[in-house]
Amino acid sequence: MKFEIKCKDIHSNARAGVIYTGHGTIQTPVFMPVGTQGSVKAVHARELTDDINAQIILGNTYHLYLRPGTDILERAGGLHRFIGWNRPMLTDSGGYQVFSLADNCKLKPEGAYFRSHIDGSRHVFSPERVIDIQRSIGADIIMAFDECTPGDADYKYAQKSLDLTEQWLERCLKRMSETEARYGYEQTLFPIVQGCVYPDLRRRAAENVASKDAGGNAIGGLAVGEPTEKMYEMIEIVNEILPKDRPRYLMGVGTPANLLEAIERGVDMFDCIMPTRNGRNGQLFTSDGFINIRNKKWEDDFLPLDSEGDSYVDKEYSRAYLHHLLKVNEILGLQIASIHNLAFYRRLMADARKHIEAGDFVEWKKESIRRLINRL
């Protein structure tokens, strides 16, 4: 994997770049739709490529390990072939899901012991096992195994958690060096900076991660309960230390405003379930603010979903029609809302890149956020 910075904003830390992978290039800043179980919920692969134009999607190690399992994925030739996706892919290590979904999870130096949330079966995720699973899945970018510390964790817990994450990172790196990619293209490991909301722990974690000279680096453990301003503070601290010539990935974040604020602070890559999850629950993100399309006020509004939208759902369907579909629980409503929101996020990232290149990103960001936080 290679990262090339094409343009830097002169008034902030925002930058526009290109990531080169075995499955194609990715223009940054980029938002990555979440395909947890080998599928972006309610969205067909053709819509991901043709209308949403997603450059890269995510899979999740925990869920794919449990179902369909690495044996099936290996026999299929990896997740790309299994799901019919020929563009880049990233896999989360599954650590967050182990700690949040699994039953009776116990952390030990050797790894995480847990019971499946599906059938109660016993499993162990060690750093080595997680690397092996991600090798089998076959994503272009894979994540180190870590513990995602809760946003309200006290200092003692956060410090102990970081100790474990750093020990696990060493083992992940060693396992990567001992193994090879299975499907004929390179896989790149991203370490993850943890440290909760404590500046000294975040600096320590970032310095340790920076010393590994990885192809890219991630910032984890944010947007997990801490105040928003504290999240921005931690991003600034970490990005002062992480190498500037490698992509920076902020995990699990977030709202359109969050993304623009993070881009200004030097982040290149994002993922979040928000556009699809919120869409399925009736929240639409638009150029003028966000909408609860289930509200009665939209039942006779025949305007497009977003007057500035460029997806086919924006051009072909009205707010009144989507309101109707969701009120009567039609599956098509979930599809339209999900496609619209993902296309909106894609367009937001493309617009950010244009304004970085134009040199007016900060002014554009301020005006955009003023509009985006409106409840319509």
Secondary structure, 3 states (H helix, E strand, C coil): CEEEEEEECCCCCCEEEEEEECCEEEEECEEECECCCCCCCCCCHHHHHHCCCCCCEEEEHHHHHHCCCHHHHHHHCCHHHHHCCCCCEEEECCHHHHHHCCEEEEEECCEEEEECCCCCCEEEECHHHHHHHHHHHCCCEEECCCCCCCCCCCHHHHHHHHHHHHHHHHHHHHHHHHCCCCCCCCCEEECEECCCCCHHHHHHHHHHHHCCCCCCEEECCCCCCCCHHHHHHHHHHHHCCCCCCCCEEECCECCHHHHHHHHHCCCCEEECCHHHHHHHCCEEEECCEEEECCCHHHCCCCCECCCCCCCHHHHHCEHHHHHHHHHCCCHHHHHHHHHHHHHHHHHHHHHHHHHHHHCCHHHHHHHHHHHHCCEC
